[in-house]
Amino acid sequence: MANIFNWRDARPVVNHENVVISYILGQKGVDERSIGPVLQSPWSLTRHYVHPRKNGDYHDHTDKEQVFYVISGTGKMKLDGTIHDIKEGDVVHAPVLCKHQIINETDDWLELIVISVDVK
């Protein structure tokens, strides 16, 4: 059955130190708090928004790759020690074991859609 969901219906949580996350579509056995159906395939869709003048933590994943799509705002993405400017419309790919961090040095929120894919 096909469905339509709005991220505004999700109850946001804080993760990665300062990143507010709304779980929209989640993986079976992993993101049960998502507002949409639990997906049978190993991926998830979340909306991240980073407070003004805050950063997420610098981390990697041993079992997933991620794609970040910047919805609005400007910021920086630290990828394996190198800092890159990001802006609305940019897409960032963080493969397995790539250390990454979202950085917001502005006075505005930085909003992203994140697709996470389990590669185990």
MIMIPA-924448 format. One record per residue: x, y, z of N, C-alpha, C, CB in turn; residue in one letter; residue number from 1. Coordinates in nm, 4 decimals, decimal comma. Glycine has a CB too. Layout:
NODE        nx        ny        nz       cax       cay       caz        cx        cy        cz       cbx       cby       cbz  res    n
NODE         X         Y         Z         X         Y         Z         X         Y         Z         X         Y         Z    A  NUM
...
//
This chain:
NODE        nx        ny        nz       cax       cay       caz        cx        cy        cz       cbx       cby       cbz  res    n
NODE    0,0843   -0,1176    0,0000    0,0000    0,0000    0,0000    0,0892    0,1244    0,0000   -0,0961   -0,0005    0,1222    M    1
NODE    0,0618    0,2175   -0,0878    0,1360    0,3437   -0,0947    0,0820    0,4390    0,0115    0,1253    0,4077   -0,2370    A    2
NODE    0,1686    0,5265    0,0618    0,1313    0,6218    0,1661    0,1998    0,7550    0,1433    0,1666    0,5674    0,3046    N    3
NODE    0,1467    0,8591    0,2065    0,2083    0,9913    0,2044    0,2298    1,0336    0,3490    0,1197    1,0958    0,1265    I    4
NODE    0,3501    1,0876    0,3781    0,3849    1,1288    0,5138    0,4443    1,2687    0,5112    0,4838    1,0290    0,5781    F    5
NODE    0,4287    1,3401    0,6205    0,4854    1,4735    0,6346    0,5813    1,4720    0,7522    0,3742    1,5810    0,6541    N    6
NODE    0,7039    1,5177    0,7327    0,8034    1,5152    0,8391    0,7572    1,5923    0,9620    0,9346    1,5720    0,7890    W    7
NODE    0,6660    1,6881    0,9456    0,6171    1,7667    1,0598    0,5404    1,6813    1,1606    0,5277    1,8798    1,0108    R    8
NODE    0,4967    1,5623    1,1166    0,4248    1,4724    1,2061    0,5177    1,3882    1,2928    0,3354    1,3820    1,1261    D    9
NODE    0,6461    1,3903    1,2628    0,7430    1,3133    1,3408    0,7810    1,3872    1,4682    0,8683    1,2842    1,2573    A   10
NODE    0,8029    1,3125    1,5748    0,8492    1,3723    1,7000    1,0018    1,3794    1,6954    0,7998    1,2900    1,8250    R   11
NODE    1,0582    1,5009    1,6851    1,2037    1,5120    1,6709    1,2787    1,4705    1,7980    1,2410    1,6548    1,6341    P   12
NODE    1,3999    1,4208    1,7764    1,4899    1,3850    1,8852    1,6242    1,4521    1,8588    1,5054    1,2293    1,8982    V   13
NODE    1,7027    1,4728    1,9637    1,8369    1,5294    1,9484    1,9368    1,4140    1,9463    1,8700    1,6311    2,0641    V   14
NODE    2,0255    1,4166    1,8472    2,1268    1,3136    1,8319    2,2536    1,3813    1,7798    2,0785    1,1990    1,7353    N   15
NODE    2,3646    1,3129    1,7839    2,4931    1,3677    1,7365    2,5209    1,5037    1,8011    2,4929    1,3814    1,5816    H   16
NODE    2,4961    1,5139    1,9286    2,5210    1,6307    2,0128    2,4223    1,7442    1,9904    2,6593    1,6809    1,9892    E   17
NODE    2,4117    1,8003    1,8714    2,3291    1,9189    1,8489    2,2397    1,9101    1,7264    2,4163    2,0382    1,8364    N   18
NODE    2,2174    1,7910    1,6744    2,1393    1,7761    1,5523    1,9993    1,7266    1,5891    2,2090    1,6782    1,4528    V   19
NODE    1,8980    1,8003    1,5472    1,7596    1,7607    1,5700    1,7184    1,6735    1,4520    1,6644    1,8858    1,5862    V   20
NODE    1,6695    1,5517    1,4809    1,6393    1,4552    1,3760    1,4928    1,4141    1,3821    1,7298    1,3320    1,3882    I   21
NODE    1,4278    1,4163    1,2659    1,2926    1,3630    1,2511    1,3028    1,2359    1,1680    1,1954    1,4679    1,1844    S   22
NODE    1,2652    1,1237    1,2269    1,2684    0,9955    1,1559    1,1414    0,9835    1,0722    1,2813    0,8751    1,2560    Y   23
NODE    1,1569    0,9701    0,9422    1,0425    0,9667    0,8511    1,0161    0,8228    0,8059    1,0673    1,0587    0,7283    I   24
NODE    1,1124    0,7610    0,7411    1,1032    0,6208    0,7016    1,2205    0,5467    0,7627    1,1016    0,6048    0,5462    L   25
NODE    1,1934    0,4404    0,8355    1,3000    0,3715    0,9070    1,3182    0,2275    0,8661    1,2742    0,3773    1,0519    G   26
NODE    1,4331    0,1729    0,9063    1,4654    0,0342    0,8773    1,3985   -0,0583    0,9780    1,6170    0,0130    0,8777    Q   27
NODE    1,3630   -0,1753    0,9339    1,3049   -0,2771    1,0201    1,4043   -0,3124    1,1311    1,2664   -0,4034    0,9381    K   28
NODE    1,3587   -0,3050    1,2563    1,4417   -0,3392    1,3705    1,5383   -0,2306    1,4135    1,5175   -0,4609    1,3403    G   29
NODE    1,5389   -0,1160    1,3442    1,6339   -0,0092    1,3764    1,5619    0,1207    1,4107    1,7297    0,0137    1,2593    V   30
NODE    1,4836    0,1736    1,3193    1,4190    0,3038    1,3366    1,2688    0,2888    1,3550    1,4481    0,3942    1,2168    D   31
NODE    1,2294    0,2177    1,4591    1,0880    0,1925    1,4836    1,0119    0,3201    1,5195    1,0722    0,0904    1,5944    E   32
NODE    1,0821    0,4279    1,5502    1,0159    0,5539    1,5882    0,9758    0,6383    1,4678    1,1071    0,6353    1,6779    R   33
NODE    0,9996    0,5887    1,3466    0,9650    0,6647    1,2271    0,8138    0,6766    1,2133    1,0249    0,5990    1,1022    S   34
NODE    0,7692    0,7833    1,1445    0,6254    0,8059    1,1285    0,5672    0,7248    1,0145    0,5979    0,9527    1,1054    I   35
NODE    0,6526    0,6865    0,9191    0,6061    0,6078    0,8056    0,6213    0,4603    0,8345    0,6824    0,6450    0,6786    G   36
NODE    0,5967    0,3798    0,7345    0,6084    0,2354    0,7547    0,7537    0,1957    0,7774    0,5510    0,1592    0,6342    P   37
NODE    0,7712    0,0847    0,8460    0,9044    0,0288    0,8612    0,9411   -0,0337    0,7272    0,9111   -0,0765    0,9788    V   38
NODE    1,0538    0,0087    0,6728    1,0952   -0,0371    0,5400    1,1508   -0,1794    0,5457    1,2002    0,0583    0,4809    L   39
NODE    1,1228   -0,2558    0,4461    1,1732   -0,3922    0,4388    1,3160   -0,3963    0,3852    1,0823   -0,4772    0,3513    Q   40
NODE    1,3582   -0,2933    0,3133    1,4950   -0,2881    0,2616    1,5818   -0,2068    0,3578    1,4983   -0,2262    0,1181    S   41
NODE    1,7137   -0,2247    0,3513    1,8040   -0,1671    0,4523    1,8426   -0,0206    0,4276    1,9290   -0,2494    0,4588    P   42
NODE    1,7453    0,0709    0,4353    1,7751    0,2137    0,4232    1,6766    0,2919    0,5077    1,7696    0,2602    0,2752    W   43
NODE    1,7090    0,4175    0,5339    1,6184    0,5045    0,6089    1,6278    0,6469    0,5559    1,6510    0,5009    0,7600    S   44
NODE    1,5248    0,7255    0,5859    1,5167    0,8651    0,5442    1,4872    0,9493    0,6674    1,4074    0,8858    0,4339    L   45
NODE    1,5733    1,0461    0,6946    1,5546    1,1346    0,8097    1,5736    1,2795    0,7676    1,6525    1,0984    0,9234    T   46
NODE    1,5186    1,3688    0,8480    1,5388    1,5117    0,8276    1,6228    1,5604    0,9443    1,4019    1,5903    0,8172    R   47
NODE    1,7366    1,6215    0,9133    1,8254    1,6758    1,0166    1,8213    1,8276    1,0096    1,9717    1,6234    0,9991    H   48
NODE    1,8158    1,8917    1,1255    1,8332    2,0353    1,1251    1,9246    2,0709    1,2401    1,6973    2,1096    1,1357    Y   49
NODE    2,0263    2,1524    1,2063    2,1335    2,1858    1,2988    2,1115    2,3273    1,3494    2,2727    2,1717    1,2314    V   50
NODE    2,1130    2,3402    1,4816    2,0953    2,4708    1,5453    2,1967    2,5722    1,4920    2,1086    2,4581    1,6978    H   51
NODE    2,1605    2,6994    1,4889    2,2577    2,8027    1,4541    2,3784    2,7966    1,5487    2,1920    2,9428    1,4592    P   52
NODE    2,4954    2,8126    1,4920    2,6217    2,8168    1,5674    2,6520    2,6886    1,6448    2,6188    2,9322    1,6634    R   53
NODE    2,6016    2,5746    1,5958    2,6272    2,4450    1,6602    2,6815    2,3460    1,5584    2,4983    2,3894    1,7256    K   54
NODE    2,7401    2,2384    1,6072    2,7957    2,1330    1,5231    2,7450    1,9981    1,5711    2,9502    2,1368    1,5242    N   55
NODE    2,7395    1,9028    1,4796    2,7193    1,7650    1,5191    2,8529    1,7080    1,5642    2,6587    1,6815    1,4032    G   56
NODE    2,8528    1,5844    1,6111    2,9790    1,5219    1,6503    3,0506    1,4662    1,5271    2,9544    1,4095    1,7541    D   57
NODE    3,1789    1,4428    1,5417    3,2619    1,3899    1,4333    3,2651    1,2383    1,4508    3,4084    1,4522    1,4346    Y   58
NODE    3,2069    1,1652    1,3571    3,1922    1,0206    1,3733    3,1925    0,9508    1,2380    3,0631    0,9878    1,4494    H   59
NODE    3,1961    0,8185    1,2422    3,1817    0,7384    1,1212    3,0853    0,6238    1,1495    3,3197    0,6844    1,0727    D   60
NODE    3,0554    0,5464    1,0447    2,9694    0,4296    1,0572    3,0408    0,3106    0,9945    2,8306    0,4538    0,9900    H   61
NODE    3,0411    0,1982    1,0645    3,1073    0,0787    1,0132    3,0176   -0,0027    0,9205    3,1532   -0,0077    1,1281    T   62
NODE    2,8879    0,0279    0,9212    2,7943   -0,0572    0,8485    2,6965    0,0183    0,7593    2,7178   -0,1393    0,9451    D   63
NODE    2,7200    0,1493    0,7366    2,6282    0,2229    0,6497    2,6983    0,3367    0,5791    2,5108    0,2765    0,7296    K   64
NODE    2,6459    0,3678    0,4609    2,6871    0,4881    0,3902    2,5703    0,5853    0,3960    2,7295    0,4571    0,2416    E   65
NODE    2,6013    0,7148    0,3830    2,4973    0,8159    0,3929    2,5093    0,9183    0,2809    2,5036    0,8851    0,5282    Q   66
NODE    2,3924    0,9698    0,2413    2,3841    1,0792    0,1455    2,3112    1,1932    0,2153    2,3108    1,0357    0,0124    V   67
NODE    2,3716    1,3116    0,2146    2,3156    1,4310    0,2765    2,2734    1,5278    0,1662    2,4182    1,4976    0,3735    F   68
NODE    2,1486    1,5721    0,1683    2,0994    1,6703    0,0719    2,0627    1,7965    0,1498    1,9758    1,6150   -0,0098    Y   69
NODE    2,1257    1,9080    0,1163    2,1025    2,0335    0,1882    1,9732    2,0970    0,1378    2,2226    2,1314    0,1702    V   70
NODE    1,8745    2,1057    0,2255    1,7455    2,1661    0,1923    1,7562    2,3185    0,1980    1,6348    2,1158    0,2887    I   71
NODE    1,8120    2,3694    0,3077    1,8261    2,5149    0,3214    1,9415    2,5473    0,4144    1,6954    2,5784    0,3741    S   72
NODE    1,9940    2,6662    0,3946    2,1043    2,7140    0,4772    2,2391    2,6876    0,4132    2,0992    2,6493    0,6134    G   73
NODE    2,3416    2,7320    0,4830    2,4799    2,7074    0,4432    2,5544    2,6559    0,5643    2,5476    2,8362    0,3859    T   74
NODE    2,6594    2,5838    0,5389    2,7378    2,5302    0,6490    2,8645    2,4673    0,5968    2,6572    2,4287    0,7290    G   75
NODE    2,9155    2,3747    0,6743    3,0368    2,3032    0,6374    3,0170    2,1560    0,6697    3,1616    2,3608    0,7113    K   76
NODE    3,0851    2,0714    0,5941    3,0855    1,9285    0,6197    3,2305    1,8857    0,6294    3,0089    1,8488    0,5082    M   77
NODE    3,2674    1,8312    0,7439    3,4020    1,7786    0,7618    3,3983    1,6323    0,7202    3,4524    1,7954    0,9105    K   78
NODE    3,4817    1,5972    0,6220    3,4880    1,4616    0,5684    3,6317    1,4123    0,5762    3,4353    1,4563    0,4220    L   79
NODE    3,6558    1,3136    0,6605    3,7908    1,2582    0,6786    3,8962    1,3670    0,6984    3,8284    1,1725    0,5585    D   80
NODE    3,8636    1,4653    0,7806    3,9594    1,5692    0,8169    3,9599    1,6922    0,7292    4,0926    1,5127    0,8166    G   81
NODE    3,8957    1,6874    0,6140    3,8903    1,8019    0,5238    3,7543    1,8694    0,5364    3,9170    1,7584    0,3772    T   82
NODE    3,7546    2,0023    0,5508    3,6307    2,0778    0,5667    3,5889    2,1360    0,4317    3,6477    2,1905    0,6722    I   83
NODE    3,4610    2,1116    0,3966    3,4039    2,1572    0,2702    3,2852    2,2491    0,2984    3,3605    2,0365    0,1823    H   84
NODE    3,2713    2,3558    0,2201    3,1520    2,4411    0,2290    3,0350    2,3674    0,1659    3,1750    2,5793    0,1589    D   85
NODE    2,9156    2,3789    0,2284    2,7946    2,3219    0,1699    2,6850    2,4278    0,1694    2,7488    2,1953    0,2480    I   86
NODE    2,5954    2,4165    0,0715    2,4863    2,5138    0,0575    2,3624    2,4426    0,0043    2,5273    2,6313   -0,0372    K   87
NODE    2,2518    2,5140    0,0029    2,1258    2,4615   -0,0473    2,1448    2,3968   -0,1839    2,0211    2,5726   -0,0553    E   88
NODE    2,0942    2,2743   -0,1981    2,1048    2,2013   -0,3232    2,2232    2,1071   -0,3313    2,1120    2,2966   -0,4345    G   89
NODE    2,3215    2,1212   -0,2432    2,4379    2,0327   -0,2466    2,4021    1,8929   -0,1969    2,5518    2,0911   -0,1622    D   90
NODE    2,4707    1,7937   -0,2531    2,4574    1,6552   -0,2110    2,5960    1,6074   -0,1680    2,3980    1,5652   -0,3259    V   91
NODE    2,6027    1,5465   -0,0497    2,7295    1,4969    0,0047    2,7157    1,3468    0,0264    2,7678    1,5703    0,1388    V   92
NODE    2,8136    1,2700   -0,0203    2,8145    1,1252    0,0014    2,9230    1,0918    0,1023    2,8372    1,0476   -0,1322    H   93
NODE    2,8859    1,0212    0,2085    2,9817    0,9736    0,3080    2,9815    0,8209    0,3041    2,9467    1,0271    0,4520    A   94
NODE    3,0821    0,7606    0,2408    3,0862    0,6144    0,2331    3,1151    0,5513    0,3696    3,1919    0,5699    0,1318    P   95
NODE    3,1070    0,4213    0,3765    3,1376    0,3473    0,4983    3,2754    0,3886    0,5502    3,1321    0,1943    0,4726    V   96
NODE    3,2856    0,4088    0,6813    3,4078    0,4463    0,7529    3,4583    0,5872    0,7234    3,5151    0,3493    0,7203    L   97
NODE    3,3856    0,6675    0,6488    3,4229    0,8069    0,6269    3,3803    0,8867    0,7501    3,3568    0,8644    0,4960    C   98
NODE    3,4761    0,9444    0,8195    3,4423    1,0283    0,9346    3,3777    1,1557    0,8823    3,5690    1,0607    1,0219    K   99
NODE    3,2661    1,1958    0,9461    3,1931    1,3132    0,8980    3,1334    1,3918    1,0138    3,0827    1,2714    0,8006    H  100
NODE    3,1118    1,5208    0,9874    3,0564    1,6122    1,0874    2,9868    1,7268    1,0149    3,1678    1,6660    1,1834    Q  101
NODE    2,8678    1,7604    1,0610    2,7952    1,8756    1,0080    2,8289    1,9950    1,0964    2,6395    1,8496    1,0031    I  102
NODE    2,8647    2,1065    1,0346    2,9060    2,2272    1,1065    2,8192    2,3435    1,0605    3,0574    2,2581    1,0832    I  103
NODE    2,7589    2,4135    1,1562    2,6789    2,5315    1,1235    2,7373    2,6516    1,1959    2,5292    2,5110    1,1618    N  104
NODE    2,8057    2,7381    1,1223    2,8668    2,8576    1,1805    2,7822    2,9826    1,1586    3,0048    2,8788    1,1219    E  105
NODE    2,6605    2,9660    1,1084    2,5755    3,0809    1,0779    2,4723    3,1047    1,1879    2,5052    3,0604    0,9438    T  106
NODE    2,3950    3,2113    1,1732    2,2882    3,2431    1,2671    2,1544    3,1822    1,2247    2,2744    3,3937    1,2807    D  107
NODE    2,1554    3,1005    1,1196    2,0343    3,0365    1,0685    2,0435    2,8850    1,0848    2,0117    3,0733    0,9204    D  108
NODE    1,9277    2,8204    1,0856    1,9234    2,6744    1,0882    1,9799    2,6187    0,9579    1,7785    2,6240    1,1107    W  109
NODE    2,0447    2,5036    0,9664    2,0926    2,4292    0,8508    2,0072    2,3033    0,8420    2,2471    2,3951    0,8621    L  110
NODE    1,9351    2,2863    0,7313    1,8416    2,1744    0,7175    1,8878    2,0780    0,6092    1,7006    2,2257    0,6855    E  111
NODE    1,8820    1,9488    0,6399    1,9260    1,8446    0,5467    1,8308    1,7262    0,5483    2,0678    1,7981    0,5811    L  112
NODE    1,8234    1,6573    0,4372    1,7606    1,5258    0,4300    1,8758    1,4264    0,4246    1,6628    1,5116    0,3041    I  113
NODE    1,8668    1,3188    0,5040    1,9732    1,2196    0,5082    1,9156    1,0823    0,4728    2,0410    1,2169    0,6482    V  114
NODE    1,9773    1,0198    0,3741    1,9436    0,8818    0,3382    2,0588    0,7954    0,3865    1,9191    0,8647    0,1820    I  115
NODE    2,0256    0,6984    0,4713    2,1263    0,6058    0,5249    2,0999    0,4674    0,4688    2,1244    0,6034    0,6811    S  116
NODE    2,2045    0,4017    0,4182    2,1899    0,2706    0,3582    2,2813    0,1720    0,4309    2,2222    0,2753    0,2066    V  117
NODE    2,2222    0,0660    0,4801    2,2970   -0,0397    0,5491    2,3703   -0,1225    0,4441    2,2019   -0,1302    0,6359    D  118
NODE    2,5017   -0,1406    0,4630    2,5799   -0,2137    0,3635    2,6361   -0,3456    0,4161    2,6929   -0,1273    0,3147    V  119
NODE    2,5855   -0,3914    0,5295    2,6391   -0,5185    0,5824    2,5862   -0,6379    0,5103    2,6078   -0,5324    0,7279    K  120
//
